[in-house]
Amino acid sequence: MIRSEDAWVRQPIERYVAALVRDKPNCTAGEQSVVEIAATAKGCCLLILHELKQHGFTQKTTAGLELTPAAKDLKGFLSIELQALRVIGLERRAKTVGGTLAELLASPPSKEPHVG
């Protein structure tokens, strides 16, 4: 599937899959399939970025300066990857807290900055 000149992309994809699986241990077959979709989209992004590095994001046409077809396609693959990550639940996670509700309400406010 991957051309010999693009074989370099296998290693970053394998590292990416391993990292996602570490983030989602004991994933189901469905989650594993979504990880593979995310990895495929990531690989496509890497290949497109490599191509854009060599040839540029834009091209001159009779209408003026336009994005190359590869630059236009990048957005779609990034969206697919992001959507796959959301499907397997790798978005922001709730913080685990200990104690009863009464104990939590009675405790002083945290000094941690609010993020959100």
A tleap script that builds the chain and sets N, CA, C and O, in Angstrom:
source leaprc.protein.ff14SB
mol = sequence {
  NMET ILE ARG SER GLU ASP ALA TRP VAL ARG
  GLN PRO ILE GLU ARG TYR VAL ALA ALA LEU
  VAL ARG ASP LYS PRO ASN CYS THR ALA GLY
  GLU GLN SER VAL VAL GLU ILE ALA ALA THR
  ALA LYS GLY CYS CYS LEU LEU ILE LEU HIE
  GLU LEU LYS GLN HIE GLY PHE THR GLN LYS
  THR THR ALA GLY LEU GLU LEU THR PRO ALA
  ALA LYS ASP LEU LYS GLY PHE LEU SER ILE
  GLU LEU GLN ALA LEU ARG VAL ILE GLY LEU
  GLU ARG ARG ALA LYS THR VAL GLY GLY THR
  LEU ALA GLU LEU LEU ALA SER PRO PRO SER
  LYS GLU PRO HIE VAL CGLY
}
set mol.1.N position { 0.806 -1.192 0.000 }
set mol.1.CA position { 0.000 0.000 0.000 }
set mol.1.C position { 0.857 1.268 0.000 }
set mol.1.O position { 0.528 2.238 -0.683 }
set mol.2.N position { 1.922 1.264 0.740 }
set mol.2.CA position { 2.790 2.434 0.813 }
set mol.2.C position { 3.914 2.259 -0.201 }
set mol.2.O position { 4.583 1.226 -0.238 }
set mol.3.N position { 4.109 3.279 -1.016 }
set mol.3.CA position { 5.189 3.219 -2.008 }
set mol.3.C position { 6.532 3.155 -1.281 }
set mol.3.O position { 6.664 3.634 -0.155 }
set mol.4.N position { 7.518 2.561 -1.936 }
set mol.4.CA position { 8.832 2.404 -1.304 }
set mol.4.C position { 9.440 3.750 -0.918 }
set mol.4.O position { 10.102 3.851 0.115 }
set mol.5.N position { 9.227 4.780 -1.729 }
set mol.5.CA position { 9.782 6.091 -1.399 }
set mol.5.C position { 9.068 6.769 -0.226 }
set mol.5.O position { 9.560 7.754 0.325 }
set mol.6.N position { 7.915 6.234 0.144 }
set mol.6.CA position { 7.166 6.773 1.288 }
set mol.6.C position { 7.237 5.870 2.519 }
set mol.6.O position { 6.514 6.083 3.492 }
set mol.7.N position { 8.099 4.872 2.475 }
set mol.7.CA position { 8.196 3.905 3.574 }
set mol.7.C position { 8.582 4.550 4.901 }
set mol.7.O position { 8.312 3.977 5.957 }
set mol.8.N position { 9.197 5.709 4.875 }
set mol.8.CA position { 9.601 6.420 6.095 }
set mol.8.C position { 8.403 6.694 7.015 }
set mol.8.O position { 8.568 6.842 8.226 }
set mol.9.N position { 7.197 6.762 6.433 }
set mol.9.CA position { 6.016 7.127 7.213 }
set mol.9.C position { 5.557 5.986 8.134 }
set mol.9.O position { 4.808 6.227 9.080 }
set mol.10.N position { 5.992 4.765 7.872 }
set mol.10.CA position { 5.564 3.622 8.703 }
set mol.10.C position { 5.960 3.795 10.170 }
set mol.10.O position { 5.151 3.558 11.067 }
set mol.11.N position { 7.189 4.204 10.408 }
set mol.11.CA position { 7.669 4.312 11.787 }
set mol.11.C position { 6.889 5.348 12.608 }
set mol.11.O position { 6.481 5.034 13.726 }
set mol.12.N position { 6.666 6.561 12.104 }
set mol.12.CA position { 5.856 7.505 12.891 }
set mol.12.C position { 4.426 7.006 13.118 }
set mol.12.O position { 3.841 7.263 14.170 }
set mol.13.N position { 3.864 6.296 12.138 }
set mol.13.CA position { 2.512 5.761 12.307 }
set mol.13.C position { 2.508 4.689 13.394 }
set mol.13.O position { 1.607 4.663 14.233 }
set mol.14.N position { 3.499 3.813 13.386 }
set mol.14.CA position { 3.574 2.767 14.416 }
set mol.14.C position { 3.714 3.370 15.809 }
set mol.14.O position { 3.087 2.897 16.758 }
set mol.15.N position { 4.536 4.415 15.934 }
set mol.15.CA position { 4.675 5.099 17.235 }
set mol.15.C position { 3.368 5.752 17.657 }
set mol.15.O position { 3.008 5.729 18.834 }
set mol.16.N position { 2.665 6.326 16.706 }
set mol.16.CA position { 1.387 6.974 16.968 }
set mol.16.C position { 0.355 5.957 17.462 }
set mol.16.O position { -0.340 6.203 18.448 }
set mol.17.N position { 0.260 4.821 16.780 }
set mol.17.CA position { -0.675 3.767 17.200 }
set mol.17.C position { -0.327 3.294 18.607 }
set mol.17.O position { -1.217 3.138 19.443 }
set mol.18.N position { 0.947 3.065 18.873 }
set mol.18.CA position { 1.365 2.605 20.205 }
set mol.18.C position { 0.996 3.626 21.279 }
set mol.18.O position { 0.564 3.252 22.369 }
set mol.19.N position { 1.164 4.907 20.976 }
set mol.19.CA position { 0.824 5.951 21.943 }
set mol.19.C position { -0.679 5.997 22.195 }
set mol.19.O position { -1.109 6.149 23.338 }
set mol.20.N position { -1.478 5.867 21.142 }
set mol.20.CA position { -2.932 5.883 21.319 }
set mol.20.C position { -3.407 4.681 22.124 }
set mol.20.O position { -4.300 4.806 22.962 }
set mol.21.N position { -2.817 3.526 21.873 }
set mol.21.CA position { -3.194 2.313 22.616 }
set mol.21.C position { -2.786 2.444 24.083 }
set mol.21.O position { -3.496 1.960 24.964 }
set mol.22.N position { -1.649 3.095 24.356 }
set mol.22.CA position { -1.265 3.346 25.755 }
set mol.22.C position { -2.278 4.269 26.440 }
set mol.22.O position { -2.581 4.105 27.621 }
set mol.23.N position { -2.793 5.235 25.687 }
set mol.23.CA position { -3.799 6.141 26.235 }
set mol.23.C position { -5.144 5.456 26.444 }
set mol.23.O position { -5.943 5.902 27.267 }
set mol.24.N position { -5.397 4.397 25.719 }
set mol.24.CA position { -6.681 3.693 25.778 }
set mol.24.C position { -6.417 2.201 25.955 }
set mol.24.O position { -6.668 1.412 25.044 }
set mol.25.N position { -5.898 1.802 27.155 }
set mol.25.CA position { -5.605 0.382 27.372 }
set mol.25.C position { -6.886 -0.451 27.339 }
set mol.25.O position { -7.974 0.050 27.621 }
set mol.26.N position { -6.740 -1.712 26.995 }
set mol.26.CA position { -7.863 -2.653 26.911 }
set mol.26.C position { -8.944 -2.167 25.956 }
set mol.26.O position { -10.135 -2.321 26.224 }
set mol.27.N position { -8.523 -1.581 24.841 }
set mol.27.CA position { -9.524 -1.068 23.904 }
set mol.27.C position { -10.228 -2.227 23.200 }
set mol.27.O position { -9.655 -3.294 22.977 }
set mol.28.N position { -11.480 -1.975 22.864 }
set mol.28.CA position { -12.296 -2.970 22.169 }
set mol.28.C position { -11.842 -3.064 20.712 }
set mol.28.O position { -11.024 -2.269 20.250 }
set mol.29.N position { -12.385 -4.044 20.006 }
set mol.29.CA position { -12.066 -4.190 18.583 }
set mol.29.C position { -12.516 -2.949 17.813 }
set mol.29.O position { -11.832 -2.498 16.895 }
set mol.30.N position { -13.659 -2.409 18.189 }
set mol.30.CA position { -14.145 -1.191 17.538 }
set mol.30.C position { -13.224 -0.012 17.784 }
set mol.30.O position { -12.925 0.753 16.867 }
set mol.31.N position { -12.771 0.137 19.031 }
set mol.31.CA position { -11.842 1.220 19.360 }
set mol.31.C position { -10.517 1.034 18.622 }
set mol.31.O position { -9.916 2.009 18.169 }
set mol.32.N position { -10.063 -0.206 18.502 }
set mol.32.CA position { -8.832 -0.483 17.766 }
set mol.32.C position { -8.987 -0.103 16.295 }
set mol.32.O position { -8.057 0.415 15.676 }
set mol.33.N position { -10.172 -0.364 15.745 }
set mol.33.CA position { -10.442 0.012 14.362 }
set mol.33.C position { -10.392 1.529 14.197 }
set mol.33.O position { -9.873 2.031 13.200 }
set mol.34.N position { -10.929 2.256 15.172 }
set mol.34.CA position { -10.903 3.715 15.113 }
set mol.34.C position { -9.471 4.232 15.270 }
set mol.34.O position { -9.104 5.229 14.649 }
set mol.35.N position { -8.664 3.564 16.093 }
set mol.35.CA position { -7.242 3.918 16.219 }
set mol.35.C position { -6.565 3.767 14.859 }
set mol.35.O position { -5.756 4.608 14.467 }
set mol.36.N position { -6.895 2.702 14.144 }
set mol.36.CA position { -6.310 2.493 12.817 }
set mol.36.C position { -6.755 3.570 11.829 }
set mol.36.O position { -5.981 3.994 10.971 }
set mol.37.N position { -8.012 4.007 11.957 }
set mol.37.CA position { -8.491 5.100 11.102 }
set mol.37.C position { -7.719 6.378 11.409 }
set mol.37.O position { -7.285 7.085 10.500 }
set mol.38.N position { -7.553 6.668 12.697 }
set mol.38.CA position { -6.787 7.858 13.094 }
set mol.38.C position { -5.355 7.767 12.569 }
set mol.38.O position { -4.800 8.756 12.089 }
set mol.39.N position { -4.765 6.584 12.663 }
set mol.39.CA position { -3.386 6.389 12.208 }
set mol.39.C position { -3.275 6.538 10.695 }
set mol.39.O position { -2.298 7.095 10.195 }
set mol.40.N position { -4.261 6.048 9.972 }
set mol.40.CA position { -4.253 6.196 8.516 }
set mol.40.C position { -4.344 7.666 8.134 }
set mol.40.O position { -3.614 8.140 7.263 }
set mol.41.N position { -5.254 8.386 8.802 }
set mol.41.CA position { -5.384 9.826 8.534 }
set mol.41.C position { -4.090 10.553 8.885 }
set mol.41.O position { -3.661 11.449 8.158 }
set mol.42.N position { -3.466 10.165 10.008 }
set mol.42.CA position { -2.198 10.775 10.415 }
set mol.42.C position { -1.124 10.520 9.354 }
set mol.42.O position { -0.366 11.422 8.997 }
set mol.43.N position { -1.070 9.292 8.861 }
set mol.43.CA position { -0.103 8.962 7.814 }
set mol.43.C position { -0.322 9.794 6.560 }
set mol.43.O position { 0.633 10.273 5.949 }
set mol.44.N position { -1.591 9.966 6.177 }
set mol.44.CA position { -1.895 10.798 5.013 }
set mol.44.C position { -1.449 12.237 5.251 }
set mol.44.O position { -0.900 12.878 4.354 }
set mol.45.N position { -1.686 12.744 6.464 }
set mol.45.CA position { -1.249 14.108 6.798 }
set mol.45.C position { 0.265 14.233 6.687 }
set mol.45.O position { 0.775 15.210 6.138 }
set mol.46.N position { 0.975 13.248 7.208 }
set mol.46.CA position { 2.442 13.292 7.149 }
set mol.46.C position { 2.935 13.278 5.707 }
set mol.46.O position { 3.861 14.008 5.353 }
set mol.47.N position { 2.315 12.447 4.881 }
set mol.47.CA position { 2.712 12.382 3.472 }
set mol.47.C position { 2.396 13.691 2.748 }
set mol.47.O position { 3.194 14.169 1.942 }
set mol.48.N position { 1.235 14.264 3.039 }
set mol.48.CA position { 0.874 15.543 2.415 }
set mol.48.C position { 1.834 16.643 2.861 }
set mol.48.O position { 2.305 17.430 2.040 }
set mol.49.N position { 2.122 16.698 4.162 }
set mol.49.CA position { 3.045 17.724 4.662 }
set mol.49.C position { 4.427 17.582 4.047 }
set mol.49.O position { 5.082 18.578 3.741 }
set mol.50.N position { 4.872 16.344 3.866 }
set mol.50.CA position { 6.165 16.094 3.215 }
set mol.50.C position { 6.133 16.626 1.776 }
set mol.50.O position { 7.080 17.269 1.323 }
set mol.51.N position { 5.053 16.354 1.078 }
set mol.51.CA position { 4.903 16.819 -0.299 }
set mol.51.C position { 4.852 18.351 -0.352 }
set mol.51.O position { 5.464 18.970 -1.222 }
set mol.52.N position { 4.128 18.944 0.572 }
set mol.52.CA position { 4.013 20.405 0.599 }
set mol.52.C position { 5.350 21.060 0.929 }
set mol.52.O position { 5.657 22.146 0.438 }
set mol.53.N position { 6.139 20.392 1.760 }
set mol.53.CA position { 7.470 20.918 2.088 }
set mol.53.C position { 8.334 21.001 0.824 }
set mol.53.O position { 9.127 21.927 0.658 }
set mol.54.N position { 8.167 20.040 -0.036 }
set mol.54.CA position { 8.971 20.011 -1.262 }
set mol.54.C position { 8.438 20.948 -2.345 }
set mol.54.O position { 9.216 21.554 -3.082 }
set mol.55.N position { 7.113 21.065 -2.441 }
set mol.55.CA position { 6.528 21.778 -3.583 }
set mol.55.C position { 5.736 23.025 -3.219 }
set mol.55.O position { 5.336 23.775 -4.110 }
set mol.56.N position { 5.502 23.264 -1.946 }
set mol.56.CA position { 4.797 24.471 -1.541 }
set mol.56.C position { 3.297 24.282 -1.382 }
set mol.56.O position { 2.713 23.317 -1.874 }
set mol.57.N position { 2.690 25.236 -0.677 }
set mol.57.CA position { 1.259 25.197 -0.390 }
set mol.57.C position { 0.425 25.817 -1.501 }
set mol.57.O position { -0.766 25.527 -1.623 }
set mol.58.N position { 1.036 26.657 -2.299 }
set mol.58.CA position { 0.267 27.389 -3.301 }
set mol.58.C position { 0.819 27.156 -4.699 }
set mol.58.O position { 1.946 26.699 -4.890 }
set mol.59.N position { -0.022 27.489 -5.659 }
set mol.59.CA position { 0.374 27.416 -7.063 }
set mol.59.C position { -0.239 28.595 -7.805 }
set mol.59.O position { -1.322 29.068 -7.458 }
set mol.60.N position { 0.467 29.064 -8.829 }
set mol.60.CA position { -0.051 30.168 -9.643 }
set mol.60.C position { -0.981 29.594 -10.701 }
set mol.60.O position { -0.664 28.614 -11.373 }
set mol.61.N position { -2.122 30.227 -10.825 }
set mol.61.CA position { -3.079 29.855 -11.868 }
set mol.61.C position { -3.468 31.119 -12.622 }
set mol.61.O position { -3.034 32.216 -12.271 }
set mol.62.N position { -4.276 30.965 -13.645 }
set mol.62.CA position { -4.737 32.142 -14.387 }
set mol.62.C position { -5.611 33.028 -13.512 }
set mol.62.O position { -5.723 34.229 -13.755 }
set mol.63.N position { -6.232 32.438 -12.493 }
set mol.63.CA position { -7.089 33.204 -11.571 }
set mol.63.C position { -6.285 33.858 -10.455 }
set mol.63.O position { -6.817 34.674 -9.703 }
set mol.64.N position { -5.019 33.509 -10.343 }
set mol.64.CA position { -4.180 34.058 -9.277 }
set mol.64.C position { -3.495 32.949 -8.507 }
set mol.64.O position { -3.170 31.899 -9.062 }
set mol.65.N position { -3.281 33.186 -7.243 }
set mol.65.CA position { -2.607 32.223 -6.384 }
set mol.65.C position { -3.649 31.364 -5.668 }
set mol.65.O position { -4.585 31.891 -5.067 }
set mol.66.N position { -3.485 30.057 -5.732 }
set mol.66.CA position { -4.429 29.128 -5.106 }
set mol.66.C position { -3.669 28.069 -4.325 }
set mol.66.O position { -2.491 27.815 -4.572 }
set mol.67.N position { -4.375 27.455 -3.371 }
set mol.67.CA position { -3.797 26.321 -2.660 }
set mol.67.C position { -3.632 25.159 -3.627 }
set mol.67.O position { -4.437 24.973 -4.539 }
set mol.68.N position { -2.586 24.387 -3.416 }
set mol.68.CA position { -2.411 23.182 -4.221 }
set mol.68.C position { -3.475 22.160 -3.807 }
set mol.68.O position { -4.028 22.256 -2.711 }
set mol.69.N position { -3.762 21.189 -4.669 }
set mol.69.CA position { -4.721 20.151 -4.286 }
set mol.69.C position { -4.311 19.437 -2.980 }
set mol.69.O position { -5.170 19.108 -2.162 }
set mol.70.N position { -3.030 19.203 -2.792 }
set mol.70.CA position { -2.566 18.548 -1.560 }
set mol.70.C position { -2.865 19.407 -0.337 }
set mol.70.O position { -3.291 18.893 0.697 }
set mol.71.N position { -2.644 20.703 -0.452 }
set mol.71.CA position { -2.928 21.608 0.671 }
set mol.71.C position { -4.413 21.619 0.982 }
set mol.71.O position { -4.803 21.689 2.147 }
set mol.72.N position { -5.244 21.550 -0.048 }
set mol.72.CA position { -6.696 21.500 0.161 }
set mol.72.C position { -7.107 20.199 0.847 }
set mol.72.O position { -8.006 20.203 1.688 }
set mol.73.N position { -6.466 19.098 0.501 }
set mol.73.CA position { -6.811 17.793 1.074 }
set mol.73.C position { -6.375 17.650 2.532 }
set mol.73.O position { -6.961 16.862 3.275 }
set mol.74.N position { -5.364 18.395 2.945 }
set mol.74.CA position { -4.834 18.277 4.304 }
set mol.74.C position { -5.927 18.482 5.347 }
set mol.74.O position { -6.009 17.729 6.317 }
set mol.75.N position { -6.753 19.481 5.156 }
set mol.75.CA position { -7.825 19.791 6.108 }
set mol.75.C position { -8.729 18.582 6.349 }
set mol.75.O position { -9.096 18.298 7.489 }
set mol.76.N position { -9.083 17.883 5.297 }
set mol.76.CA position { -9.959 16.721 5.429 }
set mol.76.C position { -9.340 15.614 6.255 }
set mol.76.O position { -10.010 15.019 7.099 }
set mol.77.N position { -8.069 15.331 6.021 }
set mol.77.CA position { -7.408 14.275 6.781 }
set mol.77.C position { -7.216 14.663 8.244 }
set mol.77.O position { -7.323 13.815 9.130 }
set mol.78.N position { -6.932 15.938 8.499 }
set mol.78.CA position { -6.828 16.404 9.882 }
set mol.78.C position { -8.173 16.273 10.589 }
set mol.78.O position { -8.227 15.903 11.762 }
set mol.79.N position { -9.250 16.574 9.883 }
set mol.79.CA position { -10.594 16.447 10.460 }
set mol.79.C position { -10.935 14.994 10.764 }
set mol.79.O position { -11.514 14.695 11.808 }
set mol.80.N position { -10.582 14.101 9.865 }
set mol.80.CA position { -10.835 12.678 10.087 }
set mol.80.C position { -10.078 12.193 11.317 }
set mol.80.O position { -10.629 11.469 12.146 }
set mol.81.N position { -8.823 12.590 11.432 }
set mol.81.CA position { -8.016 12.178 12.583 }
set mol.81.C position { -8.628 12.693 13.885 }
set mol.81.O position { -8.768 11.942 14.850 }
set mol.82.N position { -8.985 13.958 13.907 }
set mol.82.CA position { -9.562 14.553 15.105 }
set mol.82.C position { -10.891 13.893 15.469 }
set mol.82.O position { -11.153 13.631 16.643 }
set mol.83.N position { -11.710 13.630 14.492 }
set mol.83.CA position { -12.990 12.967 14.741 }
set mol.83.C position { -12.776 11.560 15.303 }
set mol.83.O position { -13.489 11.139 16.214 }
set mol.84.N position { -11.803 10.840 14.766 }
set mol.84.CA position { -11.506 9.498 15.270 }
set mol.84.C position { -11.047 9.552 16.726 }
set mol.84.O position { -11.446 8.716 17.536 }
set mol.85.N position { -10.215 10.530 17.055 }
set mol.85.CA position { -9.757 10.667 18.441 }
set mol.85.C position { -10.928 10.948 19.379 }
set mol.85.O position { -10.956 10.455 20.507 }
set mol.86.N position { -11.878 11.725 18.922 }
set mol.86.CA position { -13.062 12.000 19.745 }
set mol.86.C position { -13.913 10.751 19.927 }
set mol.86.O position { -14.454 10.513 21.006 }
set mol.87.N position { -14.028 9.959 18.875 }
set mol.87.CA position { -14.844 8.739 18.932 }
set mol.87.C position { -14.299 7.769 19.977 }
set mol.87.O position { -15.071 7.151 20.711 }
set mol.88.N position { -12.982 7.633 20.048 }
set mol.88.CA position { -12.420 6.688 21.025 }
set mol.88.C position { -12.250 7.309 22.398 }
set mol.88.O position { -11.735 6.666 23.313 }
set mol.89.N position { -12.680 8.557 22.549 }
set mol.89.CA position { -12.716 9.154 23.878 }
set mol.89.C position { -11.404 9.715 24.359 }
set mol.89.O position { -11.125 9.672 25.557 }
set mol.90.N position { -10.595 10.236 23.477 }
set mol.90.CA position { -9.323 10.801 23.903 }
set mol.90.C position { -9.411 12.317 24.054 }
set mol.90.O position { -8.409 13.024 23.946 }
set mol.91.N position { -10.616 12.799 24.304 }
set mol.91.CA position { -10.772 14.215 24.597 }
set mol.91.C position { -10.443 14.462 26.064 }
set mol.91.O position { -9.984 13.556 26.759 }
set mol.92.N position { -10.671 15.655 26.526 }
set mol.92.CA position { -10.375 16.018 27.909 }
set mol.92.C position { -11.130 15.098 28.873 }
set mol.92.O position { -12.320 14.838 28.693 }
set mol.93.N position { -10.432 14.616 29.884 }
set mol.93.CA position { -11.025 13.689 30.848 }
set mol.93.C position { -11.350 14.397 32.146 }
set mol.93.O position { -10.703 15.372 32.527 }
set mol.94.N position { -12.367 13.884 32.813 }
set mol.94.CA position { -12.733 14.430 34.114 }
set mol.94.C position { -11.653 14.078 35.136 }
set mol.94.O position { -11.039 13.014 35.068 }
set mol.95.N position { -11.438 14.978 36.067 }
set mol.95.CA position { -10.454 14.760 37.120 }
set mol.95.C position { -11.102 13.932 38.235 }
set mol.95.O position { -12.222 14.222 38.657 }
set mol.96.N position { -10.403 12.913 38.703 }
set mol.96.CA position { -10.899 12.084 39.790 }
set mol.96.C position { -10.650 12.799 41.110 }
set mol.96.O position { -9.551 13.290 41.367 }
set mol.97.N position { -11.673 12.852 41.932 }
set mol.97.CA position { -11.555 13.471 43.248 }
set mol.97.C position { -11.983 12.460 44.295 }
set mol.97.O position { -12.767 11.554 44.014 }
set mol.98.N position { -11.465 12.620 45.502 }
set mol.98.CA position { -11.805 11.701 46.581 }
set mol.98.C position { -12.670 12.380 47.619 }
set mol.98.O position { -12.690 13.606 47.722 }
set mol.99.N position { -13.379 11.583 48.383 }
set mol.99.CA position { -14.191 12.118 49.469 }
set mol.99.C position { -15.656 12.203 49.104 }
set mol.99.O position { -16.045 12.034 47.948 }
set mol.100.N position { -16.449 12.466 50.108 }
set mol.100.CA position { -17.878 12.626 49.896 }
set mol.100.C position { -18.156 14.038 49.414 }
set mol.100.O position { -17.284 14.907 49.459 }
set mol.101.N position { -19.370 14.255 48.957 }
set mol.101.CA position { -19.751 15.589 48.506 }
set mol.101.C position { -19.629 16.597 49.646 }
set mol.101.O position { -19.157 17.715 49.439 }
set mol.102.N position { -20.053 16.207 50.845 }
set mol.102.CA position { -19.971 17.113 51.999 }
set mol.102.C position { -18.520 17.472 52.297 }
set mol.102.O position { -18.225 18.629 52.597 }
set mol.103.N position { -17.595 16.490 52.218 }
set mol.103.CA position { -16.179 16.761 52.471 }
set mol.103.C position { -15.593 17.681 51.397 }
set mol.103.O position { -14.805 18.576 51.702 }
set mol.104.N position { -15.977 17.459 50.161 }
set mol.104.CA position { -15.475 18.295 49.071 }
set mol.104.C position { -15.976 19.725 49.202 }
set mol.104.O position { -15.229 20.670 48.949 }
set mol.105.N position { -17.227 19.892 49.594 }
set mol.105.CA position { -17.778 21.237 49.751 }
set mol.105.C position { -17.166 21.954 50.951 }
set mol.105.O position { -17.047 23.179 50.947 }
set mol.106.N position { -16.784 21.209 51.962 }
set mol.106.CA position { -16.204 21.803 53.169 }
set mol.106.C position { -14.726 22.136 53.004 }
set mol.106.O position { -14.193 22.937 53.771 }
set mol.107.N position { -14.055 21.543 52.025 }
set mol.107.CA position { -12.612 21.766 51.862 }
set mol.107.C position { -12.364 23.126 51.212 }
set mol.107.O position { -13.208 23.634 50.474 }
set mol.108.N position { -11.172 23.721 51.499 }
set mol.108.CA position { -10.845 25.018 50.898 }
set mol.108.C position { -10.692 24.878 49.382 }
set mol.108.O position { -10.373 23.793 48.895 }
set mol.109.N position { -10.912 25.953 48.636 }
set mol.109.CA position { -10.761 25.899 47.175 }
set mol.109.C position { -9.334 25.545 46.780 }
set mol.109.O position { -8.375 25.870 47.479 }
set mol.110.N position { -9.223 24.877 45.653 }
set mol.110.CA position { -7.928 24.480 45.125 }
set mol.110.C position { -7.177 25.700 44.600 }
set mol.110.O position { -7.787 26.667 44.145 }
set mol.111.N position { -5.856 25.645 44.666 }
set mol.111.CA position { -4.996 26.722 44.143 }
set mol.111.C position { -4.684 26.516 42.670 }
set mol.111.O position { -4.040 27.359 42.046 }
set mol.112.N position { -5.150 25.369 42.094 }
set mol.112.CA position { -4.879 25.072 40.695 }
set mol.112.C position { -5.595 26.073 39.800 }
set mol.112.O position { -6.730 26.456 40.086 }
set mol.113.N position { -4.949 26.500 38.723 }
set mol.113.CA position { -5.621 27.436 37.809 }
set mol.113.C position { -6.768 26.746 37.102 }
set mol.113.O position { -6.710 25.549 36.821 }
set mol.114.N position { -7.811 27.507 36.817 }
set mol.114.CA position { -8.954 26.984 36.080 }
set mol.114.C position { -8.602 26.930 34.601 }
set mol.114.O position { -8.154 27.922 34.028 }
set mol.115.N position { -8.805 25.777 33.988 }
set mol.115.CA position { -8.544 25.613 32.565 }
set mol.115.C position { -9.868 25.313 31.900 }
set mol.115.O position { -10.594 24.422 32.341 }
set mol.116.N position { -10.185 26.016 30.881 }
set mol.116.CA position { -11.432 25.704 30.184 }
set mol.116.C position { -11.961 26.863 29.560 }
set mol.116.O position { -13.012 26.795 28.922 }
savepdb mol mol.pdb
quit
